[in-house]
Amino acid sequence: RATSRHREDFLKKYKLRDDAILIGALNKYYKISPELWTTWCYIALSNPRVILILIRYKHYGEAIDILRDEALKRGLPASRILVVPEASHHEFILLGSLLHLFLDTGHPISNGHTTVLDMTWGEVPVLTWPGPSKASRVASSILRAAGCATLIARDLEDYEEMGKRVVRASAPAAASLAPAPASACTKEVDMFDAGVFT
């Protein structure tokens, strides 16, 4: 899990304000619908300290420009979107643990699977909602198994309101890391007990 020093180094590296609230959507772009992108923009706009973090995946480079253009149409300037390069799994986990909120995709076909598991392991609050297919209900199943189901939304409207509440409530302290409210998970559950499965 990231330390305060990791956060300070990250903010300095990307020239972000000391009291920035970091929310991240680290899944692949094909899982992002126009409606979901609009929702993420509105969540970010609900607090001027919010920075929306994406990963520049090697095979989806041109998508970033499209997403930035669409964000601007929704009132979110490019300065509020931070795109970081694709890196090792260790760096991916470290990035995730800096987040105040992880935004799951909630795609009608598939949402986050291993990514949500990684964030849950890192005790990062995950916002999701179950879709109509089996693959779109994996994230909510993970959260329930980990005992942190309070950020499972009923629908996209509920998802947006939950996200806004989290970013508005985030502590203003300059060096604060991702909070650990009831929505954050604990590793003290059977799902993370390797002995149960061996």
N, C-alpha and C positions, 0 to 999 in steps of 0.2 A: 504494500500500500504506500502511496505517495506521502512524503513528509512535508512540513511547512517549507523546508528548503527546496524541495522539488517544485512546489508551487511558485515560490519566489523566482527560481531560475526560469520556469516556463513563462511567467508573466514578463520577465525581463527580456527573454529571447524574442518574444513576439510583440514586445512594446505595448503590453496591455496595462490598463489601469490597475492599481493595487487592489482595489475592492471589486474586481470583475467577478461576475457570477458565470461560471462555465457550464453550459449545457451542451451535450454532444449527441450527434446522430452518426454513429460510427459504422452502420451497416452499409451494404452496397446500394448504389443509387437506383437500381432497377426495382427496388422495393418501395420507392418514394412515389406516391401519387400526387397529382396537382393539389388535391384537397388537403393532403397531409402536409405538403410543403407550406401551404397557406397557414395551416394551424401552427406549424413550428415558427413561422414568421411572427404570428400574432402573440405566441408565447414569449418570444424574444422581445417584442415591442412593449410588452407589459411592464418591463423594468429596464431603464436605460443602461444599467450596469451589465446586462446580459450579453455574452458573446456566444454565438452558435458555432460549434466546432464540427467540421467535416474532415474526412480523410481523402486525400487525392489518390484514389486507386489508379494504378498504372494503366489499366485498360478502359478507364472511363474519364480520361482527362478533359475531353470537350464538354462533359456534362456540367462541370463546375461553372463555366461561363454561363451556361443556360440557367442554372440554379441561381446564380448571382443576379442575372437579369430579371428573373421572375421574382426574386426577393425584393428588388428595387421597385417593381411594379406594385408590390404590397406594402411599400413604405419602409422596408428594412435595408439600410445602406450597406454597401460592400464592407465597410469598416467594422460592421457588427458580425461579420462572418469570417471565421478563421479556418483556413484550409491547411492542414498539416500533411506532410508527405507520408506515404505508406512506409511502415518500418517493421521491425521485428515484432514477434508476438510479445516479448517482454516489454518493449516500448509501448505497444498497444495497450497492455494491461496497465502500465504506469499512467498513460494518458487517461484511460478510463477512470482510474482512481482519483484523478484530479477533478472530476466532474461533480457539480452540485446536483445534476440530474441527467440521467441517460434517457434519451428519447427513442423508444422502440418504434419500428416502422409501422406495425399494425396493418400491413398490406393485406388485402382480402384473400390473397393466395398464401402468403408466407410472411411471418414476422421474424424477429431475432431468435436464434436457437443457441448456438455456442457463444455468440456475442453476449446474449443476455445472461447465460450461465457464467461467463467471465465477469460481467459487471456485478452479478449477485455474489459471486465469490469475493469480489473486492468490496462488498458492502456499500455499493453505490445505489442510491434510489433509482429504480427503473419504472418508467411510465409506459404502460402498454394498454391495449384493449384486444379482446379475442375476436377473431373474424369467423367466417362461416366454415372454413376448411380446417382439417386436422392440423396442417402445418401453420395455420394462423392462430392456433391456440396454444402453441408450445410455450411461448414466453409467459403467459398467464399461469400455465401449469407449473413452470419452474418457480415463479414467485409464490404460488400457494404452497408448494412443497418446502420452500425456504421460510415460510411463515411471515411473508411480507407482502400481503395481497392488497394493501390499502391504496396502491396506485394502479390498480386494474380498473380501467374506465369501462363504462357501459357502452359508450359510443364515441364518435369523434368529438362531439360537442362537450361531452363530459371530460374527455381527454384534454381538450384545450383548457377548460376551467381548472382541472387538477394541476396542469403544468403552470398556469399563471399563479395559482396559490403557492406552489413550491418556490418559484423564483421571487415572488414578492416577500416571502417569509425568510429567505436566505439571509444569514447573518452578515452585517456590513463590515465586520472586522477585516482589515486589510489582508491579513495572512490566513484567514479562515479557510479550512479545507472543506470538502463536501460534508454536509451535515449528516448526522446519524439519527434521524427521526424514526417514528414508528414505521415509516415507509422503507427504511433501509433494512437490509437483511442481516442475518447472523449466520456464521458458519457452523454454529452449534446445532446442526440438524442432521438427520440420517443421510440426507442427500449428499452431504459433503464428508461423510464418514467412509473413507476408503475401505476400512475393515469390513463393513457390511457387505461389500461387493466382491471380496476376495476370500 
